[in-house]
Amino acid sequence: MVQPVDGKDGGAVTDRPADEPALLPSLNPEGSPEAPPAEKSARRALVIHPILREELDDKRPPESRLEEAVGLTAAIELDVVAAECVRVTRPKPATLLGGGYLEEAAKRVAELGIGLVVVDHALSPVQQRNLERDLKTKVIDRTGLILEIFGARARTREGQLQVELAALTYQRSRLVRSWTHLERQRGGFGFLGGPGESQLEMDRRLIGDRIIKLKAELEEVRRTRGLHRKARERVPYPVVALVGYTNAGKSTLFNRMARADVFAKDLLFATLDPTMRSIVLPSGRKIILSDTVGFISDLPHHLVEAFRATLEEVLAADIILHVRDAAHPDSEAQKRDVETVLAELGIEAETDPRVVEVLNKIDKLPPLDRETLVRQSRRPDGLVAVSALTGDGLESLFNVLDRRMVAGRDVVKVSVPVSDGAAMAWLYAKGEVTEREDDDDYAHLTVALEPADVARFRDRFPACSVTETPPLAERVAPDRQAQAS
């Protein structure tokens, strides 16, 4: 049960389960109204999640959203000393939150020495300014918080460019006439006269110029990535991209699959810069595995645009592994959020045959739920259940990748005279060579080809022998086939 606590103007109420302690500490932690205020610190934060009317239809409970906001705040090493859900019955255009709640929050900010208030919602520039005035401390909204995390995580030049572009696009909307230094006029030039350019206009112009320059640099990054993709296509190695909600375990799974040491930690947005490694599947086929930035609910559109150069790796991938946290109570809601971002990129997860769902962290599930997921993963088109931490289910995932790589293709063994360079080049151009062994006279290759290309090869190069092989499902992990039956 939730107990509503009305604000003085009815603008906001505080949600608090009747049988649980409040997430927010009392106004005087020492229990005395005379307790002195704590020393203010920029690292001490109060997190507020406003519950608006449209959110009441959301299947994700407000407490879960608050927990995520606290996790985001802790991801940049802030000390969250208080956190609370606040129901906003009538959002105020000036402050979003009601005046009664703001009076209580201002006391809390002063007495707990809070130097930063995080509002887990988008704030207009005027709302942010007014909240800072009323609370007498710095205020940032959800977008600003995510940008702070991105700025702390970016390591490569590309990542830093993308973060700066997103931050400047956000800051440009924050330039409002709220500080006196922005109202100063600078003199005109020569005989032209006029009041000159205000500080506010100059700041806007400088930010606009920088944004244009950043977009040009990122366009060069996009062009370079395109060249790299074309080079990979000539190899050719298929690309498998990992996508998913932040902290779903993508980097841990990446490390397990690639035997790599990419930074992986139980943090939101632990990975920002894309990483690629080549790995070998059980069939001997080589693929390129790509780890990408995690998604999150209510991801601002300009953030998606800023990271489009990186996310193009997902668009160009041959297979997209949607990694989900199977043990998270909001796993289904997180799935919808990821699919929303993918749809913005032009990928319809429900219909795109490249998308494979990988349910991670099954080691955290109860034994019965874990066994149910493992049984589902044995079906050819079912989910893939894995534990990136322990390695359970990894063999199933590799087998699914192998099957997907040759879907609709015939795998044949071809013996080509070593002197027949034209036949060799044709096979490498039209098919995917997974194995090759040479002797003195012949090169023996295992190739995945379209059925029509197998017939064309036989007609064009009759001196080469072509032998059909059993379907991949019968060649890879026969023990799993027997187990599934």
Secondary structure as UniProt FT lines:
FT   STRAND          5..6
FT   TURN            8..9
FT   STRAND          13..14
FT   TURN            18..19
FT   TURN            29..30
FT   TURN            33..34
FT   STRAND          41..51
FT   HELIX           53..57
FT   HELIX           62..74
FT   TURN            75..77
FT   STRAND          79..87
FT   TURN            93..95
FT   HELIX           99..111
FT   TURN            112..113
FT   STRAND          114..119
FT   HELIX           125..135
FT   STRAND          138..141
FT   HELIX           142..153
FT   HELIX           157..172
FT   TURN            173..174
FT   HELIX           180..183
FT   HELIX           190..192
FT   HELIX           199..234
FT   TURN            235..236
FT   STRAND          239..245
FT   TURN            246..247
FT   HELIX           250..258
FT   TURN            268..269
FT   STRAND          275..280
FT   TURN            282..283
FT   STRAND          286..291
FT   TURN            297..298
FT   HELIX           301..306
FT   HELIX           308..315
FT   STRAND          319..325
FT   TURN            326..327
FT   TURN            329..330
FT   HELIX           331..344
FT   TURN            345..346
FT   TURN            349..351
FT   TURN            353..354
FT   STRAND          355..360
FT   HELIX           362..364
FT   HELIX           367..377
FT   TURN            380..381
FT   STRAND          384..385
FT   TURN            388..390
FT   TURN            392..393
FT   HELIX           394..405
FT   TURN            406..408
FT   STRAND          410..417
FT   TURN            418..419
FT   HELIX           421..430
FT   STRAND          432..438
FT   STRAND          442..449
FT   HELIX           451..460
FT   TURN            462..463
FT   STRAND          465..468
FT   HELIX           472..475
FT   HELIX           478..484
//
